[in-house]
């Protein structure tokens, strides 16, 4: 009896199992493992139960001596690595990656691409190659640089410069030349001295402008000259009809007529 019991113990001790003798007659024994260990398929060896302390909500698997929790189909593993929640990513249908954040499915894109407005599909981020100085937006599959208010996009399509034309207030058009605002006029017109407004016609020289000013002034005062001359002539001298005759014999000119002066009528 003792010999049989010892033999059974030796069999169960293999693999750190504890032997529980169920019968001393037929020599059969039932092996069991201490807490934290699992009995193997040979019914006598024990291995450490890594999942015993993991407390997975659904499924626990031992991989490389580590307990890893997993979830059934349709559920996803929470950030705690233990509990499971409904997998909304199944319904989201993200083009690339999907992650659960605060109970919601959020799509993400690989490096070098960006998420489209639909929140699911991804497009290559051409703005990374564009290297815009300020803002970059995707339009019709192309990267387009833009500038802040009061600045304009340079010819390189990337850098920005301050838009001095905003302050120039040109009448027609304005262009930036060497970081300076220059007003331009349509064909057939010229820029005025204020460098802003335009006038149509031929631009006059300074001398022409002076002559025009004097001409206008002369025409404006001409009626006054006639009035003064009229009153002066009426007061001092009233002209009478005269006859001018040329004498061919004497080769002389004879003037006949009547003039009035302050002394009365005088024959001439």
Residue, then its C-alpha position, 0 to 999 in steps of 0.5 A: x500500500x505504501x509502495x503504491x502510494x509512493x509511486x503515485x506521488x512520484x508520478x504526480x510530482x512531475x511537472x509540479x502537480x499535486x497528487x490526489x489519491x482517489x483509490x489505493x486499490x487500482x493504483x489510480x490517482x487524480x492530479x491537480x495544480x495549485x492556484x495560479x497554475x493550469x493542468x496540462x493535457x497530460x493530466x500531470x504537469x502544471x504551467x503558470x496561469x498568466x491569465x489568472x491575474x489579467x481578469x480579461x472580460x472575454x477572452x485571454x490568451x497566453x502569448x510568449x508568457x504574457x496574458x493578452x485579452x481579446x474581444x469577440x467579433x463586433x467588439x473592440x478592446x478598450x484602452x485598459x486592455x481588459x474590457x470590450x466595447x462595441x466596434x463602431x469602426x465596422x460601420x465607419x468604413x474608414x479607407x485606412x485606419x480607424x480608432x475608437x476615441x471616447x466611444x466614437x469611431x475616428x478615421x485616420x490617414x497614413x503619413x503624408x495624406x490627410x482626411x477628406x471632408x467625408x471623414x473616411x477617405x484620405x488624399x495625399x497632402x500636397x501641401x507638405x511639398x508646396x511649402x507655403x509661407x502662410x496658408x495652404x488649401x487643397x483645391x481640385x486635388x492641388x495645393x494652393x497657397x494663400x496669404x493673410x489679409x492685406x498681403x498678396x501672393x508672390x509670383x513664386x506661388x508660395x511666399x507673401x508680401x504686404x499689399x501696399x495697393x490697399x493703401x494706394x487707392x488707385x483709380x483703376x489698377x495697381x501693381x507691386x513693383x519692387x515692393x512699391x505700389x504703382x498705379x496704372x491707367x487704361x490705354x489712352x489715359x495718363x496718370x495725374x500728378x497725385x499718382x492715383x487718378x487718371x485723365x484721358x487725352x494727351x498729357x500737357x507739358x508745364x508750359x502748355x498748362x501755363x499758357x492755357x491758364x493765362x488764356x482762360x484768365x484773359x478770356x475771362x477778363x476780356x468783357x471787363x476790358x471792353x466795358x472800360x474801353x467803351x466808357x473811356x471812349x464815350x467820355x473823351x472821344x467820339x469817332x465820326x465817319x472819315x473818308x480816306x482819299x489817295x491823290x495820284x498826282x501828289x502821291x499823298x493821302x488826304x483824310x477828310x472827316x469830322x472828329x469831336x473832342x473836348x473842344x468841339x467839332x474839328x474838320x480834318 
